[in-house]
Structures are given as C-alpha cells and as structure tokens.
Amino acid sequence: METPQLNPSPELEERIVSQIKREKSLSELKKRLFRSAFGLSLALAAFTFSYRDFLVQIAHSGFLRFFNLAFSDFQIVTLNGADYALSLLESLPVVSFGALSLTGLVVLFLGYKLLKYAFQIRHLKV
C-alpha cells in the first residue's frame, strides 16, 4: 500500500526554510562570538604585559622626571618649550608605547566585534 504524498503549504515550507536559515546563521554567529572571546582574552593578556613593560620602560627612561619638570618649573618650561618637547619625545619609550597602543587597539577592535556578535545573537533569538 502506497502512502499518499503530502505537499506542505507554501507558507509552512517558507517558515521551515526560514527557521533552518536562522539556525544556521545562529550557529555561525556563536562560532564567531567564541572566536572573538578567545581572541579578546589573548589580547587582554598581551595588553597586560605591554602595559607592565611600558611602565617599567617609562620609569627607567627618565620621562617622568622631564614630565614633572613642567609642574615644578613651569616658567623655565615655557621659555624652552621646543627643547622641552623634544626632551619629552626623546625620553619616551617608543617601542613599548607602540606595543601598548597596538595591543590596546586590538582589544578595542575585538571587544567591538564581541559586542556586535552578542547583540546579533540576541536579536536572532528574539
């Protein structure tokens, strides 16, 4: 005995296909969210090490002494502003500052991506 073919209504078929696409999209967003969270945790660890290194380098470079001079002898600093600015720039630990800036930008970017994916997932679940 043969069973009769049941053809679903076009609305039902569209709802089923829509739900399948939604679940596939949700699964992909969850993967992206996990990758962003993992990358953010690594970037935060790198930022922590960069921050510590920057603090150590800035303490050894004499930058803080030049910087504090602006508050103790402001008149001398204003008279020799160009030389003072060059002294500040020369004593700034550029490599440590660059590493800190780069890891900070990566943290911000990955944090943005994490929030973006989280809101997209929330929107899909509603």
TIMINU-459342 format. One record per atom (N, C-alpha, C): residue in one letter; atom name; x, y, z. Coordinates in steps of 0.2 Angstrom, whole numbers, plus 5000, padded with zeros to 4 digits. Each point is the difference from the previous one (the first is absolute). Example, Ala and Ser with C-alpha at 12.3 -4.5 7.8 and 13.67 -1.06 7.14 Angstrom:
BEGIN
{"A","N",{5066,4972,5039}}
{"A","CA",{4996,5006,5000}}
{"A","C",{5004,5006,5000}}
{"S","N",{4998,5005,4996}}
{"S","CA",{5004,5006,5001}}
{"S","C",{4996,5005,5003}}
This chain:
BEGIN
{"M","N",{5004,4994,5000}}
{"M","CA",{4996,5006,5000}}
{"M","C",{5004,5006,5000}}
{"E","N",{4999,5005,4996}}
{"E","CA",{5004,5006,4999}}
{"E","C",{4997,5005,5004}}
{"T","N",{5004,5004,5003}}
{"T","CA",{4998,5006,5004}}
{"T","C",{4999,5006,4995}}
{"P","N",{4995,5004,5001}}
{"P","CA",{4999,5005,4996}}
{"P","C",{5006,5006,5002}}
{"Q","N",{5002,5003,4994}}
{"Q","CA",{5004,5006,5001}}
{"Q","C",{4997,5006,5003}}
{"L","N",{5003,5003,5005}}
{"L","CA",{4997,5006,5003}}
{"L","C",{5004,5005,4998}}
{"N","N",{4997,5005,4997}}
{"N","CA",{5004,5006,4999}}
{"N","C",{4998,5006,5005}}
{"P","N",{5006,5002,5003}}
{"P","CA",{4998,5005,5005}}
{"P","C",{4998,5007,4996}}
{"S","N",{4997,5004,5004}}
{"S","CA",{4998,5006,4997}}
{"S","C",{5006,5005,4999}}
{"P","N",{5000,5004,4996}}
{"P","CA",{5005,5005,4998}}
{"P","C",{5003,5004,5007}}
{"E","N",{4995,5002,5004}}
{"E","CA",{5001,5003,5006}}
{"E","C",{5004,4996,5005}}
{"L","N",{4998,4994,5000}}
{"L","CA",{5004,4995,5005}}
{"L","C",{5007,4999,4997}}
{"E","N",{5000,4999,4994}}
{"E","CA",{5007,4998,4997}}
{"E","C",{5005,5006,5001}}
{"E","N",{4997,5006,4999}}
{"E","CA",{5004,5006,5001}}
{"E","C",{5002,5001,5007}}
{"R","N",{4996,4999,5005}}
{"R","CA",{5001,5000,5007}}
{"R","C",{5006,4995,5002}}
{"I","N",{4999,4994,4997}}
{"I","CA",{5005,4995,5002}}
{"I","C",{5007,5002,4997}}
{"V","N",{5000,5002,4994}}
{"V","CA",{5007,5002,4997}}
{"V","C",{5002,5006,5003}}
{"S","N",{4996,5005,5002}}
{"S","CA",{5002,5006,5004}}
{"S","C",{5003,4998,5007}}
{"Q","N",{4997,4995,5003}}
{"Q","CA",{5003,4998,5007}}
{"Q","C",{5006,4996,4999}}
{"I","N",{5001,4996,4995}}
{"I","CA",{5007,4997,4998}}
{"I","C",{5005,5005,4999}}
{"K","N",{4999,5005,4996}}
{"K","CA",{5004,5006,4999}}
{"K","C",{5002,5003,5006}}
{"R","N",{4995,5001,5004}}
{"R","CA",{5001,5004,5007}}
{"R","C",{5005,4996,5004}}
{"E","N",{4998,4994,5001}}
{"E","CA",{5005,4995,5004}}
{"E","C",{5007,5000,4997}}
{"K","N",{5001,5000,4994}}
{"K","CA",{5006,5000,4997}}
{"K","C",{5004,5006,5001}}
{"S","N",{4996,5006,5000}}
{"S","CA",{5003,5006,5001}}
{"S","C",{5002,5001,5007}}
{"L","N",{4996,4997,5005}}
{"L","CA",{5001,5000,5007}}
{"L","C",{5006,4996,5002}}
{"S","N",{5001,4995,4997}}
{"S","CA",{5006,4995,5001}}
{"S","C",{5006,5004,4998}}
{"E","N",{5000,5003,4994}}
{"E","CA",{5006,5004,4997}}
{"E","C",{5001,5006,5005}}
{"L","N",{4995,5003,5002}}
{"L","CA",{5002,5006,5005}}
{"L","C",{5003,4997,5006}}
{"K","N",{4997,4995,5003}}
{"K","CA",{5003,4997,5006}}
{"K","C",{5007,4998,4999}}
{"K","N",{5002,4997,4994}}
{"K","CA",{5007,4999,4999}}
{"K","C",{5004,5006,5000}}
{"R","N",{4998,5005,4997}}
{"R","CA",{5003,5007,4999}}
{"R","C",{5001,5003,5007}}
{"L","N",{4995,4999,5004}}
{"L","CA",{5000,5003,5007}}
{"L","C",{5005,4997,5004}}
{"F","N",{5001,4993,5000}}
{"F","CA",{5005,4996,5003}}
{"F","C",{5007,5002,4998}}
{"R","N",{5001,5001,4993}}
{"R","CA",{5006,5002,4998}}
{"R","C",{5002,5007,5002}}
{"S","N",{4995,5004,5000}}
{"S","CA",{5002,5007,5003}}
{"S","C",{5001,5000,5007}}
{"A","N",{4997,4996,5004}}
{"A","CA",{5001,5000,5007}}
{"A","C",{5007,4997,5002}}
{"F","N",{5002,4995,4996}}
{"F","CA",{5006,4997,5001}}
{"F","C",{5006,5005,4998}}
{"G","N",{4999,5003,4994}}
{"G","CA",{5005,5005,4998}}
{"G","C",{5000,5006,5005}}
{"L","N",{4995,5002,5002}}
{"L","CA",{5000,5006,5005}}
{"L","C",{5003,4998,5007}}
{"S","N",{4999,4994,5002}}
{"S","CA",{5004,4997,5006}}
{"S","C",{5008,5000,4999}}
{"L","N",{5002,4998,4994}}
{"L","CA",{5007,5000,4998}}
{"L","C",{5002,5008,4999}}
{"A","N",{4996,5004,4997}}
{"A","CA",{5002,5007,5000}}
{"A","C",{5001,5003,5006}}
{"L","N",{4995,4999,5005}}
{"L","CA",{5001,5003,5007}}
{"L","C",{5006,4998,5003}}
{"A","N",{5002,4993,4999}}
{"A","CA",{5006,4998,5003}}
{"A","C",{5006,5004,4998}}
{"A","N",{5000,5000,4993}}
{"A","CA",{5005,5004,4997}}
{"A","C",{5000,5007,5002}}
{"F","N",{4995,5003,5001}}
{"F","CA",{4999,5007,5002}}
{"F","C",{5003,5001,5007}}
{"T","N",{4998,4995,5004}}
{"T","CA",{5003,5000,5007}}
{"T","C",{5008,5000,5000}}
{"F","N",{5003,4996,4996}}
{"F","CA",{5007,5000,5000}}
{"F","C",{5003,5006,4997}}
{"S","N",{4997,5002,4995}}
{"S","CA",{5002,5007,4996}}
{"S","C",{5000,5005,5005}}
{"Y","N",{4994,5001,5004}}
{"Y","CA",{4999,5005,5005}}
{"Y","C",{5006,5000,5005}}
{"R","N",{5001,4994,5003}}
{"R","CA",{5005,4999,5005}}
{"R","C",{5007,5002,4997}}
{"D","N",{5001,4998,4994}}
{"D","CA",{5007,5001,4997}}
{"D","C",{5000,5008,4999}}
{"F","N",{4995,5003,4998}}
{"F","CA",{5000,5007,4998}}
{"F","C",{5001,5004,5007}}
{"L","N",{4997,4998,5005}}
{"L","CA",{5002,5003,5007}}
{"L","C",{5007,5000,5002}}
{"V","N",{5003,4994,4999}}
{"V","CA",{5007,4999,5002}}
{"V","C",{5004,5004,4995}}
{"Q","N",{4999,5000,4994}}
{"Q","CA",{5004,5004,4995}}
{"Q","C",{5000,5007,5002}}
{"I","N",{4994,5003,5001}}
{"I","CA",{4999,5007,5001}}
{"I","C",{5003,5002,5007}}
{"A","N",{5000,4995,5005}}
{"A","CA",{5004,5002,5006}}
{"A","C",{5007,5000,4999}}
{"H","N",{5003,4996,4996}}
{"H","CA",{5007,5000,4999}}
{"H","C",{5002,5005,4995}}
{"S","N",{4996,5003,4996}}
{"S","CA",{5002,5005,4994}}
{"S","C",{5001,5007,5003}}
{"G","N",{4998,5002,5005}}
{"G","CA",{5000,5006,5003}}
{"G","C",{4994,5005,4997}}
{"F","N",{4996,4997,4997}}
{"F","CA",{4994,5004,4997}}
{"F","C",{4996,5003,5006}}
{"L","N",{4999,4997,5005}}
{"L","CA",{4996,5002,5006}}
{"L","C",{5004,5006,5003}}
{"R","N",{5006,5000,5000}}
{"R","CA",{5004,5006,5003}}
{"R","C",{4999,5006,4995}}
{"F","N",{5000,4999,4994}}
{"F","CA",{4999,5006,4995}}
{"F","C",{4993,5002,5000}}
{"F","N",{4995,4996,5001}}
{"F","CA",{4993,5001,5000}}
{"F","C",{4999,5004,5007}}
{"N","N",{5003,4998,5005}}
{"N","CA",{4999,5004,5007}}
{"N","C",{5003,5007,5000}}
{"L","N",{5005,5001,4996}}
{"L","CA",{5003,5006,4999}}
{"L","C",{4995,5005,4998}}
{"A","N",{4995,4999,4996}}
{"A","CA",{4995,5004,4998}}
{"A","C",{4995,5003,5006}}
{"F","N",{5000,4996,5005}}
{"F","CA",{4996,5002,5006}}
{"F","C",{5004,5004,5005}}
{"S","N",{5007,4998,5000}}
{"S","CA",{5004,5004,5005}}
{"S","C",{5003,5006,4998}}
{"D","N",{5002,5000,4994}}
{"D","CA",{5003,5007,4997}}
{"D","C",{4996,5001,4993}}
{"F","N",{4994,5003,5001}}
{"F","CA",{4996,5001,4994}}
{"F","C",{5003,5006,4996}}
{"Q","N",{5003,5005,5003}}
{"Q","CA",{5003,5005,4996}}
{"Q","C",{5006,4998,4996}}
{"I","N",{5004,4996,5003}}
{"I","CA",{5006,4998,4996}}
{"I","C",{4997,4995,4994}}
{"V","N",{4995,4996,5001}}
{"V","CA",{4997,4996,4995}}
{"V","C",{4997,5004,4994}}
{"T","N",{4997,5006,5002}}
{"T","CA",{4997,5004,4995}}
{"T","C",{5005,5004,4996}}
{"L","N",{5005,5002,5003}}
{"L","CA",{5006,5003,4996}}
{"L","C",{5003,4996,4995}}
{"N","N",{5001,4993,5002}}
{"N","CA",{5004,4995,4996}}
{"N","C",{4995,4995,4998}}
{"G","N",{4994,5002,4997}}
{"G","CA",{4995,4995,4998}}
{"G","C",{5002,4995,4995}}
{"A","N",{5003,5002,4995}}
{"A","CA",{5002,4996,4995}}
{"A","C",{5005,4995,5002}}
{"D","N",{5005,5002,5004}}
{"D","CA",{5005,4995,5003}}
{"D","C",{4997,4996,5005}}
{"Y","N",{4995,5002,5003}}
{"Y","CA",{4997,4996,5005}}
{"Y","C",{4996,4995,4997}}
{"A","N",{4996,5002,4995}}
{"A","CA",{4996,4995,4996}}
{"A","C",{5005,4994,4997}}
{"L","N",{5005,5002,4997}}
{"L","CA",{5005,4996,4997}}
{"L","C",{5003,4995,5005}}
{"S","N",{5001,5003,5006}}
{"S","CA",{5003,4995,5006}}
{"S","C",{4995,4995,5002}}
{"L","N",{4993,5002,5000}}
{"L","CA",{4995,4996,5002}}
{"L","C",{5000,4994,4994}}
{"L","N",{5000,5002,4994}}
{"L","CA",{4999,4995,4995}}
{"L","C",{5006,4995,4999}}
{"E","N",{5006,5003,5002}}
{"E","CA",{5006,4996,5000}}
{"E","C",{5000,4995,5005}}
{"S","N",{4997,5002,5006}}
{"S","CA",{5000,4995,5006}}
{"S","C",{4994,4995,5000}}
{"L","N",{4996,5001,4995}}
{"L","CA",{4994,4996,5000}}
{"L","C",{5002,4993,4997}}
{"P","N",{4998,4994,5004}}
{"P","CA",{5002,4994,4997}}
{"P","C",{4995,4998,4994}}
{"V","N",{5003,5001,4994}}
{"V","CA",{4995,5000,4994}}
{"V","C",{4998,4992,4999}}
{"V","N",{5005,4996,5001}}
{"V","CA",{4998,4993,4998}}
{"V","C",{4994,4997,5005}}
{"S","N",{5001,5002,5006}}
{"S","CA",{4995,4998,5005}}
{"S","C",{4994,5003,4999}}
{"F","N",{5000,5007,4999}}
{"F","CA",{4994,5004,4998}}
{"F","C",{4997,4997,4994}}
{"G","N",{5003,4998,4995}}
{"G","CA",{4997,4997,4994}}
{"G","C",{4997,4994,5001}}
{"A","N",{5003,4995,5004}}
{"A","CA",{4997,4994,5002}}
{"A","C",{4994,5001,5004}}
{"L","N",{5000,5005,5005}}
{"L","CA",{4994,5001,5004}}
{"L","C",{4995,5003,4996}}
{"S","N",{5001,5004,4995}}
{"S","CA",{4995,5003,4996}}
{"S","C",{4997,4995,4995}}
{"L","N",{5004,4995,4997}}
{"L","CA",{4998,4995,4996}}
{"L","C",{4995,4995,5003}}
{"T","N",{5003,4998,5006}}
{"T","CA",{4996,4995,5004}}
{"T","C",{4993,5003,5002}}
{"G","N",{5000,5007,5002}}
{"G","CA",{4994,5003,5002}}
{"G","C",{4995,5001,4994}}
{"L","N",{5003,5001,4994}}
{"L","CA",{4995,5000,4995}}
{"L","C",{4997,4993,4998}}
{"V","N",{5004,4995,5001}}
{"V","CA",{4998,4993,4999}}
{"V","C",{4994,4999,5005}}
{"V","N",{5001,5002,5006}}
{"V","CA",{4995,4998,5005}}
{"V","C",{4994,5004,4999}}
{"L","N",{5001,5006,4998}}
{"L","CA",{4994,5004,4998}}
{"L","C",{4996,4997,4994}}
{"F","N",{5004,4998,4995}}
{"F","CA",{4997,4997,4994}}
{"F","C",{4996,4994,5002}}
{"L","N",{5003,4995,5003}}
{"L","CA",{4997,4994,5002}}
{"L","C",{4995,5001,5005}}
{"G","N",{5000,5004,5004}}
{"G","CA",{4994,5002,5005}}
{"G","C",{4994,5002,4996}}
{"Y","N",{5002,5004,4995}}
{"Y","CA",{4994,5003,4995}}
{"Y","C",{4997,4994,4997}}
{"K","N",{5004,4995,4997}}
{"K","CA",{4998,4995,4996}}
{"K","C",{4996,4995,5005}}
{"L","N",{5002,4999,5006}}
{"L","CA",{4997,4996,5005}}
{"L","C",{4993,5002,5001}}
{"L","N",{4999,5007,5002}}
{"L","CA",{4994,5003,5001}}
{"L","C",{4995,5000,4994}}
{"K","N",{5003,5001,4994}}
{"K","CA",{4996,5000,4994}}
{"K","C",{4997,4993,4999}}
{"Y","N",{5004,4994,5001}}
{"Y","CA",{4997,4994,4999}}
{"Y","C",{4995,4998,5006}}
{"A","N",{5002,5002,5006}}
{"A","CA",{4995,4999,5005}}
{"A","C",{4993,5003,4999}}
{"F","N",{5000,5006,4998}}
{"F","CA",{4994,5003,4998}}
{"F","C",{4996,4997,4994}}
{"Q","N",{5004,4998,4995}}
{"Q","CA",{4997,4996,4994}}
{"Q","C",{4997,4994,5003}}
{"I","N",{5003,4996,5004}}
{"I","CA",{4997,4994,5003}}
{"I","C",{4994,5002,5004}}
{"R","N",{5000,5005,5004}}
{"R","CA",{4994,5001,5004}}
{"R","C",{4995,5002,4995}}
{"H","N",{5001,5004,4995}}
{"H","CA",{4995,5002,4995}}
{"H","C",{4997,4994,4996}}
{"L","N",{5004,4995,4999}}
{"L","CA",{4998,4994,4996}}
{"L","C",{4995,4996,5005}}
{"K","N",{5002,5000,5006}}
{"K","CA",{4996,4995,5005}}
{"K","C",{4993,5003,5002}}
{"V","N",{4999,5007,4999}}
{"V","CA",{4994,5003,5002}}
{"V","C",{4995,4998,4995}}
